[in-house]
Structures are given as C-alpha cells and as structure tokens.
Amino acid sequence: MITLEALRAYGADVDEGLSRCLGKEDFYLKMVNMGMQDARFITLKAALESRDLQAAFEQAHALKGIVGNLSLTPLFTLISELTELLRNRTEADYLSLYDEIKAQYERLCALA
C-alpha cells in the first residue's frame, strides 16, 4: 500500500495533493492508486509509436491533468514537457521522452 511518506520520498508535493482532496489522506491515496492504473499510459505509447500526434497529445494532456492534480511532481514535469512538444508539433524524439515517463511511472508504481 502506498503511503504519504513514500510519495514524499518520490518527490510528490503531498501537501498540495492533500489540499486538493480536502485534506483527506485516504481519499488522496485512493486517487493516487487510481491514477497509477490509468490506461492512458499504455495508449499514449501506442499513439506515439504510430505517429498519431493528435491522439498522443490528447492522452498526454489527460495524464498531465491527472498527475498534476495529484501533485506527482516528477511524473508531472516529464508529461508536461511531452504535452507541450505535442501541442506545438515540435519535431522531437517522442519515444525517448516516453521512456523517461515510463521509468518515472514504474518508479511510482513500485511504491505500492
């Protein structure tokens, strides 16, 4: 079971995340666990591999909102970068950045 202490050690801004959940620790942790199970982490990779930049943008943008609202800072920073590159259709190595996101996601999941 994921804990506030583990999230803090991960780099999450737990106090901010808790404030968005009205200070309810159990609700915040439930939302973090739900966020970690979001299928968009998988569909984002598929969209990037097929070079469907619009679909990838939509997936990344949704994930940005989820991890941002939960204040999962290390993951939020990377997803925000990817979202803005996709929004502007900037030429980039999207799959390499996705690999960094995946590594942070796996690091977060290991806390559970």
Chimera marker file (.cmm) of the C-alpha trace (Angstrom):
<marker_set name="trace">
<marker id="1" x="0.000" y="0.000" z="0.000" r="1" g="1" b="0" radius="0.5"/>
<marker id="2" x="1.356" y="3.377" z="-0.978" r="1" g="1" b="0" radius="0.5"/>
<marker id="3" x="1.969" y="5.855" z="1.844" r="1" g="1" b="0" radius="0.5"/>
<marker id="4" x="2.317" y="9.605" z="2.141" r="1" g="1" b="0" radius="0.5"/>
<marker id="5" x="5.913" y="9.133" z="3.272" r="1" g="1" b="0" radius="0.5"/>
<marker id="6" x="6.730" y="7.063" z="0.183" r="1" g="1" b="0" radius="0.5"/>
<marker id="7" x="5.125" y="9.693" z="-2.046" r="1" g="1" b="0" radius="0.5"/>
<marker id="8" x="7.142" y="12.437" z="-0.363" r="1" g="1" b="0" radius="0.5"/>
<marker id="9" x="10.341" y="10.426" z="-0.890" r="1" g="1" b="0" radius="0.5"/>
<marker id="10" x="9.339" y="10.004" z="-4.545" r="1" g="1" b="0" radius="0.5"/>
<marker id="11" x="9.156" y="13.786" z="-4.884" r="1" g="1" b="0" radius="0.5"/>
<marker id="12" x="5.402" y="14.338" z="-4.847" r="1" g="1" b="0" radius="0.5"/>
<marker id="13" x="4.087" y="17.540" z="-3.307" r="1" g="1" b="0" radius="0.5"/>
<marker id="14" x="1.887" y="15.609" z="-0.901" r="1" g="1" b="0" radius="0.5"/>
<marker id="15" x="0.659" y="18.678" z="0.972" r="1" g="1" b="0" radius="0.5"/>
<marker id="16" x="-0.612" y="20.235" z="-2.256" r="1" g="1" b="0" radius="0.5"/>
<marker id="17" x="-2.189" y="16.949" z="-3.358" r="1" g="1" b="0" radius="0.5"/>
<marker id="18" x="-3.885" y="16.547" z="0.009" r="1" g="1" b="0" radius="0.5"/>
<marker id="19" x="-5.238" y="20.087" z="-0.164" r="1" g="1" b="0" radius="0.5"/>
<marker id="20" x="-6.923" y="19.221" z="-3.462" r="1" g="1" b="0" radius="0.5"/>
<marker id="21" x="-8.543" y="16.259" z="-1.690" r="1" g="1" b="0" radius="0.5"/>
<marker id="22" x="-9.805" y="18.406" z="1.206" r="1" g="1" b="0" radius="0.5"/>
<marker id="23" x="-7.057" y="17.068" z="3.455" r="1" g="1" b="0" radius="0.5"/>
<marker id="24" x="-8.478" y="13.540" z="3.339" r="1" g="1" b="0" radius="0.5"/>
<marker id="25" x="-5.482" y="11.217" z="3.333" r="1" g="1" b="0" radius="0.5"/>
<marker id="26" x="-7.447" y="8.076" z="2.467" r="1" g="1" b="0" radius="0.5"/>
<marker id="27" x="-9.156" y="9.801" z="-0.470" r="1" g="1" b="0" radius="0.5"/>
<marker id="28" x="-5.864" y="11.206" z="-1.764" r="1" g="1" b="0" radius="0.5"/>
<marker id="29" x="-4.154" y="7.813" z="-1.611" r="1" g="1" b="0" radius="0.5"/>
<marker id="30" x="-7.146" y="6.207" z="-3.326" r="1" g="1" b="0" radius="0.5"/>
<marker id="31" x="-6.900" y="8.786" z="-6.139" r="1" g="1" b="0" radius="0.5"/>
<marker id="32" x="-3.149" y="8.178" z="-6.487" r="1" g="1" b="0" radius="0.5"/>
<marker id="33" x="-3.763" y="4.433" z="-6.787" r="1" g="1" b="0" radius="0.5"/>
<marker id="34" x="-6.485" y="5.025" z="-9.379" r="1" g="1" b="0" radius="0.5"/>
<marker id="35" x="-4.225" y="7.403" z="-11.310" r="1" g="1" b="0" radius="0.5"/>
<marker id="36" x="-1.473" y="4.793" z="-11.407" r="1" g="1" b="0" radius="0.5"/>
<marker id="37" x="-3.884" y="2.387" z="-13.095" r="1" g="1" b="0" radius="0.5"/>
<marker id="38" x="-4.923" y="4.793" z="-15.848" r="1" g="1" b="0" radius="0.5"/>
<marker id="39" x="-4.827" y="3.083" z="-19.259" r="1" g="1" b="0" radius="0.5"/>
<marker id="40" x="-3.624" y="6.271" z="-20.925" r="1" g="1" b="0" radius="0.5"/>
<marker id="41" x="-0.056" y="5.351" z="-20.009" r="1" g="1" b="0" radius="0.5"/>
<marker id="42" x="-0.415" y="2.433" z="-22.443" r="1" g="1" b="0" radius="0.5"/>
<marker id="43" x="-2.462" y="4.183" z="-25.122" r="1" g="1" b="0" radius="0.5"/>
<marker id="44" x="-0.015" y="7.087" z="-25.129" r="1" g="1" b="0" radius="0.5"/>
<marker id="45" x="2.804" y="4.780" z="-26.178" r="1" g="1" b="0" radius="0.5"/>
<marker id="46" x="0.682" y="3.222" z="-28.931" r="1" g="1" b="0" radius="0.5"/>
<marker id="47" x="-0.211" y="6.660" z="-30.293" r="1" g="1" b="0" radius="0.5"/>
<marker id="48" x="3.428" y="7.743" z="-30.268" r="1" g="1" b="0" radius="0.5"/>
<marker id="49" x="4.568" y="4.548" z="-31.995" r="1" g="1" b="0" radius="0.5"/>
<marker id="50" x="2.002" y="5.046" z="-34.755" r="1" g="1" b="0" radius="0.5"/>
<marker id="51" x="2.939" y="8.754" z="-35.014" r="1" g="1" b="0" radius="0.5"/>
<marker id="52" x="-0.663" y="9.773" z="-34.302" r="1" g="1" b="0" radius="0.5"/>
<marker id="53" x="0.385" y="13.042" z="-32.710" r="1" g="1" b="0" radius="0.5"/>
<marker id="54" x="-3.163" y="14.279" z="-32.138" r="1" g="1" b="0" radius="0.5"/>
<marker id="55" x="-4.129" y="11.135" z="-30.214" r="1" g="1" b="0" radius="0.5"/>
<marker id="56" x="-0.820" y="11.247" z="-28.347" r="1" g="1" b="0" radius="0.5"/>
<marker id="57" x="-1.453" y="14.876" z="-27.411" r="1" g="1" b="0" radius="0.5"/>
<marker id="58" x="-4.926" y="14.032" z="-26.094" r="1" g="1" b="0" radius="0.5"/>
<marker id="59" x="-3.569" y="11.151" z="-23.991" r="1" g="1" b="0" radius="0.5"/>
<marker id="60" x="-0.633" y="13.184" z="-22.673" r="1" g="1" b="0" radius="0.5"/>
<marker id="61" x="-2.847" y="16.164" z="-21.887" r="1" g="1" b="0" radius="0.5"/>
<marker id="62" x="-5.269" y="13.987" z="-19.908" r="1" g="1" b="0" radius="0.5"/>
<marker id="63" x="-2.388" y="12.375" z="-17.999" r="1" g="1" b="0" radius="0.5"/>
<marker id="64" x="-0.943" y="15.797" z="-17.283" r="1" g="1" b="0" radius="0.5"/>
<marker id="65" x="-4.198" y="16.750" z="-15.601" r="1" g="1" b="0" radius="0.5"/>
<marker id="66" x="-4.340" y="13.559" z="-13.562" r="1" g="1" b="0" radius="0.5"/>
<marker id="67" x="-0.778" y="13.627" z="-12.267" r="1" g="1" b="0" radius="0.5"/>
<marker id="68" x="-0.869" y="17.400" z="-11.856" r="1" g="1" b="0" radius="0.5"/>
<marker id="69" x="-3.957" y="17.294" z="-9.673" r="1" g="1" b="0" radius="0.5"/>
<marker id="70" x="-2.307" y="14.594" z="-7.575" r="1" g="1" b="0" radius="0.5"/>
<marker id="71" x="0.910" y="16.652" z="-7.372" r="1" g="1" b="0" radius="0.5"/>
<marker id="72" x="3.066" y="13.772" z="-8.581" r="1" g="1" b="0" radius="0.5"/>
<marker id="73" x="5.811" y="16.237" z="-9.490" r="1" g="1" b="0" radius="0.5"/>
<marker id="74" x="8.487" y="14.018" z="-11.094" r="1" g="1" b="0" radius="0.5"/>
<marker id="75" x="5.940" y="12.466" z="-13.442" r="1" g="1" b="0" radius="0.5"/>
<marker id="76" x="4.117" y="15.758" z="-13.996" r="1" g="1" b="0" radius="0.5"/>
<marker id="77" x="7.295" y="17.519" z="-15.137" r="1" g="1" b="0" radius="0.5"/>
<marker id="78" x="8.007" y="14.954" z="-17.852" r="1" g="1" b="0" radius="0.5"/>
<marker id="79" x="4.401" y="14.649" z="-19.032" r="1" g="1" b="0" radius="0.5"/>
<marker id="80" x="4.118" y="18.435" z="-19.201" r="1" g="1" b="0" radius="0.5"/>
<marker id="81" x="7.190" y="18.569" z="-21.417" r="1" g="1" b="0" radius="0.5"/>
<marker id="82" x="5.780" y="15.902" z="-23.732" r="1" g="1" b="0" radius="0.5"/>
<marker id="83" x="2.364" y="17.587" z="-23.818" r="1" g="1" b="0" radius="0.5"/>
<marker id="84" x="3.827" y="20.922" z="-24.903" r="1" g="1" b="0" radius="0.5"/>
<marker id="85" x="6.018" y="19.332" z="-27.573" r="1" g="1" b="0" radius="0.5"/>
<marker id="86" x="2.973" y="17.530" z="-28.949" r="1" g="1" b="0" radius="0.5"/>
<marker id="87" x="0.765" y="20.620" z="-28.694" r="1" g="1" b="0" radius="0.5"/>
<marker id="88" x="3.222" y="22.557" z="-30.850" r="1" g="1" b="0" radius="0.5"/>
<marker id="89" x="4.010" y="19.567" z="-33.101" r="1" g="1" b="0" radius="0.5"/>
<marker id="90" x="7.669" y="20.138" z="-32.337" r="1" g="1" b="0" radius="0.5"/>
<marker id="91" x="9.981" y="17.674" z="-34.028" r="1" g="1" b="0" radius="0.5"/>
<marker id="92" x="11.280" y="15.535" z="-31.169" r="1" g="1" b="0" radius="0.5"/>
<marker id="93" x="12.229" y="12.043" z="-30.124" r="1" g="1" b="0" radius="0.5"/>
<marker id="94" x="8.859" y="11.397" z="-28.501" r="1" g="1" b="0" radius="0.5"/>
<marker id="95" x="9.523" y="7.736" z="-27.753" r="1" g="1" b="0" radius="0.5"/>
<marker id="96" x="12.697" y="8.577" z="-25.864" r="1" g="1" b="0" radius="0.5"/>
<marker id="97" x="10.774" y="11.038" z="-23.710" r="1" g="1" b="0" radius="0.5"/>
<marker id="98" x="8.050" y="8.436" z="-23.252" r="1" g="1" b="0" radius="0.5"/>
<marker id="99" x="10.716" y="6.032" z="-21.967" r="1" g="1" b="0" radius="0.5"/>
<marker id="100" x="11.624" y="8.600" z="-19.300" r="1" g="1" b="0" radius="0.5"/>
<marker id="101" x="7.940" y="8.944" z="-18.405" r="1" g="1" b="0" radius="0.5"/>
<marker id="102" x="7.592" y="5.188" z="-18.218" r="1" g="1" b="0" radius="0.5"/>
<marker id="103" x="10.605" y="4.951" z="-15.907" r="1" g="1" b="0" radius="0.5"/>
<marker id="104" x="9.079" y="7.546" z="-13.558" r="1" g="1" b="0" radius="0.5"/>
<marker id="105" x="5.715" y="5.798" z="-13.755" r="1" g="1" b="0" radius="0.5"/>
<marker id="106" x="7.328" y="2.460" z="-12.862" r="1" g="1" b="0" radius="0.5"/>
<marker id="107" x="9.187" y="4.115" z="-10.000" r="1" g="1" b="0" radius="0.5"/>
<marker id="108" x="5.860" y="5.420" z="-8.698" r="1" g="1" b="0" radius="0.5"/>
<marker id="109" x="4.153" y="2.052" z="-9.127" r="1" g="1" b="0" radius="0.5"/>
<marker id="110" x="6.957" y="0.365" z="-7.179" r="1" g="1" b="0" radius="0.5"/>
<marker id="111" x="5.861" y="2.356" z="-4.131" r="1" g="1" b="0" radius="0.5"/>
<marker id="112" x="2.578" y="0.478" z="-3.930" r="1" g="1" b="0" radius="0.5"/>
<link id1="1" id2="2" r="1" g="1" b="0" radius="0.2"/>
<link id1="2" id2="3" r="1" g="1" b="0" radius="0.2"/>
<link id1="3" id2="4" r="1" g="1" b="0" radius="0.2"/>
<link id1="4" id2="5" r="1" g="1" b="0" radius="0.2"/>
<link id1="5" id2="6" r="1" g="1" b="0" radius="0.2"/>
<link id1="6" id2="7" r="1" g="1" b="0" radius="0.2"/>
<link id1="7" id2="8" r="1" g="1" b="0" radius="0.2"/>
<link id1="8" id2="9" r="1" g="1" b="0" radius="0.2"/>
<link id1="9" id2="10" r="1" g="1" b="0" radius="0.2"/>
<link id1="10" id2="11" r="1" g="1" b="0" radius="0.2"/>
<link id1="11" id2="12" r="1" g="1" b="0" radius="0.2"/>
<link id1="12" id2="13" r="1" g="1" b="0" radius="0.2"/>
<link id1="13" id2="14" r="1" g="1" b="0" radius="0.2"/>
<link id1="14" id2="15" r="1" g="1" b="0" radius="0.2"/>
<link id1="15" id2="16" r="1" g="1" b="0" radius="0.2"/>
<link id1="16" id2="17" r="1" g="1" b="0" radius="0.2"/>
<link id1="17" id2="18" r="1" g="1" b="0" radius="0.2"/>
<link id1="18" id2="19" r="1" g="1" b="0" radius="0.2"/>
<link id1="19" id2="20" r="1" g="1" b="0" radius="0.2"/>
<link id1="20" id2="21" r="1" g="1" b="0" radius="0.2"/>
<link id1="21" id2="22" r="1" g="1" b="0" radius="0.2"/>
<link id1="22" id2="23" r="1" g="1" b="0" radius="0.2"/>
<link id1="23" id2="24" r="1" g="1" b="0" radius="0.2"/>
<link id1="24" id2="25" r="1" g="1" b="0" radius="0.2"/>
<link id1="25" id2="26" r="1" g="1" b="0" radius="0.2"/>
<link id1="26" id2="27" r="1" g="1" b="0" radius="0.2"/>
<link id1="27" id2="28" r="1" g="1" b="0" radius="0.2"/>
<link id1="28" id2="29" r="1" g="1" b="0" radius="0.2"/>
<link id1="29" id2="30" r="1" g="1" b="0" radius="0.2"/>
<link id1="30" id2="31" r="1" g="1" b="0" radius="0.2"/>
<link id1="31" id2="32" r="1" g="1" b="0" radius="0.2"/>
<link id1="32" id2="33" r="1" g="1" b="0" radius="0.2"/>
<link id1="33" id2="34" r="1" g="1" b="0" radius="0.2"/>
<link id1="34" id2="35" r="1" g="1" b="0" radius="0.2"/>
<link id1="35" id2="36" r="1" g="1" b="0" radius="0.2"/>
<link id1="36" id2="37" r="1" g="1" b="0" radius="0.2"/>
<link id1="37" id2="38" r="1" g="1" b="0" radius="0.2"/>
<link id1="38" id2="39" r="1" g="1" b="0" radius="0.2"/>
<link id1="39" id2="40" r="1" g="1" b="0" radius="0.2"/>
<link id1="40" id2="41" r="1" g="1" b="0" radius="0.2"/>
<link id1="41" id2="42" r="1" g="1" b="0" radius="0.2"/>
<link id1="42" id2="43" r="1" g="1" b="0" radius="0.2"/>
<link id1="43" id2="44" r="1" g="1" b="0" radius="0.2"/>
<link id1="44" id2="45" r="1" g="1" b="0" radius="0.2"/>
<link id1="45" id2="46" r="1" g="1" b="0" radius="0.2"/>
<link id1="46" id2="47" r="1" g="1" b="0" radius="0.2"/>
<link id1="47" id2="48" r="1" g="1" b="0" radius="0.2"/>
<link id1="48" id2="49" r="1" g="1" b="0" radius="0.2"/>
<link id1="49" id2="50" r="1" g="1" b="0" radius="0.2"/>
<link id1="50" id2="51" r="1" g="1" b="0" radius="0.2"/>
<link id1="51" id2="52" r="1" g="1" b="0" radius="0.2"/>
<link id1="52" id2="53" r="1" g="1" b="0" radius="0.2"/>
<link id1="53" id2="54" r="1" g="1" b="0" radius="0.2"/>
<link id1="54" id2="55" r="1" g="1" b="0" radius="0.2"/>
<link id1="55" id2="56" r="1" g="1" b="0" radius="0.2"/>
<link id1="56" id2="57" r="1" g="1" b="0" radius="0.2"/>
<link id1="57" id2="58" r="1" g="1" b="0" radius="0.2"/>
<link id1="58" id2="59" r="1" g="1" b="0" radius="0.2"/>
<link id1="59" id2="60" r="1" g="1" b="0" radius="0.2"/>
<link id1="60" id2="61" r="1" g="1" b="0" radius="0.2"/>
<link id1="61" id2="62" r="1" g="1" b="0" radius="0.2"/>
<link id1="62" id2="63" r="1" g="1" b="0" radius="0.2"/>
<link id1="63" id2="64" r="1" g="1" b="0" radius="0.2"/>
<link id1="64" id2="65" r="1" g="1" b="0" radius="0.2"/>
<link id1="65" id2="66" r="1" g="1" b="0" radius="0.2"/>
<link id1="66" id2="67" r="1" g="1" b="0" radius="0.2"/>
<link id1="67" id2="68" r="1" g="1" b="0" radius="0.2"/>
<link id1="68" id2="69" r="1" g="1" b="0" radius="0.2"/>
<link id1="69" id2="70" r="1" g="1" b="0" radius="0.2"/>
<link id1="70" id2="71" r="1" g="1" b="0" radius="0.2"/>
<link id1="71" id2="72" r="1" g="1" b="0" radius="0.2"/>
<link id1="72" id2="73" r="1" g="1" b="0" radius="0.2"/>
<link id1="73" id2="74" r="1" g="1" b="0" radius="0.2"/>
<link id1="74" id2="75" r="1" g="1" b="0" radius="0.2"/>
<link id1="75" id2="76" r="1" g="1" b="0" radius="0.2"/>
<link id1="76" id2="77" r="1" g="1" b="0" radius="0.2"/>
<link id1="77" id2="78" r="1" g="1" b="0" radius="0.2"/>
<link id1="78" id2="79" r="1" g="1" b="0" radius="0.2"/>
<link id1="79" id2="80" r="1" g="1" b="0" radius="0.2"/>
<link id1="80" id2="81" r="1" g="1" b="0" radius="0.2"/>
<link id1="81" id2="82" r="1" g="1" b="0" radius="0.2"/>
<link id1="82" id2="83" r="1" g="1" b="0" radius="0.2"/>
<link id1="83" id2="84" r="1" g="1" b="0" radius="0.2"/>
<link id1="84" id2="85" r="1" g="1" b="0" radius="0.2"/>
<link id1="85" id2="86" r="1" g="1" b="0" radius="0.2"/>
<link id1="86" id2="87" r="1" g="1" b="0" radius="0.2"/>
<link id1="87" id2="88" r="1" g="1" b="0" radius="0.2"/>
<link id1="88" id2="89" r="1" g="1" b="0" radius="0.2"/>
<link id1="89" id2="90" r="1" g="1" b="0" radius="0.2"/>
<link id1="90" id2="91" r="1" g="1" b="0" radius="0.2"/>
<link id1="91" id2="92" r="1" g="1" b="0" radius="0.2"/>
<link id1="92" id2="93" r="1" g="1" b="0" radius="0.2"/>
<link id1="93" id2="94" r="1" g="1" b="0" radius="0.2"/>
<link id1="94" id2="95" r="1" g="1" b="0" radius="0.2"/>
<link id1="95" id2="96" r="1" g="1" b="0" radius="0.2"/>
<link id1="96" id2="97" r="1" g="1" b="0" radius="0.2"/>
<link id1="97" id2="98" r="1" g="1" b="0" radius="0.2"/>
<link id1="98" id2="99" r="1" g="1" b="0" radius="0.2"/>
<link id1="99" id2="100" r="1" g="1" b="0" radius="0.2"/>
<link id1="100" id2="101" r="1" g="1" b="0" radius="0.2"/>
<link id1="101" id2="102" r="1" g="1" b="0" radius="0.2"/>
<link id1="102" id2="103" r="1" g="1" b="0" radius="0.2"/>
<link id1="103" id2="104" r="1" g="1" b="0" radius="0.2"/>
<link id1="104" id2="105" r="1" g="1" b="0" radius="0.2"/>
<link id1="105" id2="106" r="1" g="1" b="0" radius="0.2"/>
<link id1="106" id2="107" r="1" g="1" b="0" radius="0.2"/>
<link id1="107" id2="108" r="1" g="1" b="0" radius="0.2"/>
<link id1="108" id2="109" r="1" g="1" b="0" radius="0.2"/>
<link id1="109" id2="110" r="1" g="1" b="0" radius="0.2"/>
<link id1="110" id2="111" r="1" g="1" b="0" radius="0.2"/>
<link id1="111" id2="112" r="1" g="1" b="0" radius="0.2"/>
</marker_set>
